[in-house]
């Protein structure tokens, strides 16, 4: 029923809302047209540009979007809709920033904030600053911290999810809907193209970009308990031998969603792009596949 209501609302909004630069349909599909090279031709060959198509990855869905949002460089079943697991937390962070009660405000973790699924870093009764919840959510993908973060805004769970869906519509993510703030609900649905747009919007917020770019984060509760949060984005610890830098992103996993990742990459020339892989087949494979697509795009594509 929720899905039906949401789709009707999305259709109505698409008809009556004025067009904006962020609408879902914006951006050219250029693909092979943008991704050509003459560097592999013999010296005496006719120097016609040679099309270099994107590598096929094992992920069920994938997409590569230039970071200005104007050009889709690659698309592999990118309109296929599926659960997106903890990538949901990027939208949670966007909505939170619109209702931030103050970074130094204190939140006391409630009994029902502590939920199963993933690593638990915070426990019932612990008092933490809002900024520590924010970092725990995006860096460690801590479900309890994310639930606490959403509840720190003063919105009910239902109101917060409604705000997430409203934000999705405002960004033109017409194939995206949310049922919870953390990503455990498999009714949090999107596709690779919408996920790329979501990541672009989220990572353009300085607080989200700075946080997702950290490989670890440490803090103390008000009771003096030391906490160390390790990033679920393993690319942040990788070397830059191929001159491509991973500068932030978000992982996701549930059994139904599979292993997912969306991230921003930058090359030595300062170009950047967003790469998405959904249901990639493995915890390591999602990072390998995202980097393969990014390396291809920086090597062969012009924008």
Secondary structure, DSSP 4 states (H G I P E B T S, - for coil): -HHHHHHHHHHHHHHHSPP-TT-TT-SEE-GGGTBEE-TTS-TTS----EE-PPPP-SSSEEEEEETTS-EEEEEESTT--EE-GGGHHHHHHHHHHTS---TT-EEEPPGGG--SSS-----TT-EEEHHHHHHHHHHH--HHHHHHHHHHTT--HHHHHHHHHHHHHHTT-TT-B-SSSSS-STT-EE-HHHHHHHHHHHHTSHHHHHHHT-SEEEEE-TT--EEEEE-S-GGGGS--TTSEEEEEEEEEEETTTEEEEEEEEEETTS-EEEEEEES-SSTTHHHHHHHHHHHHHHHHB--
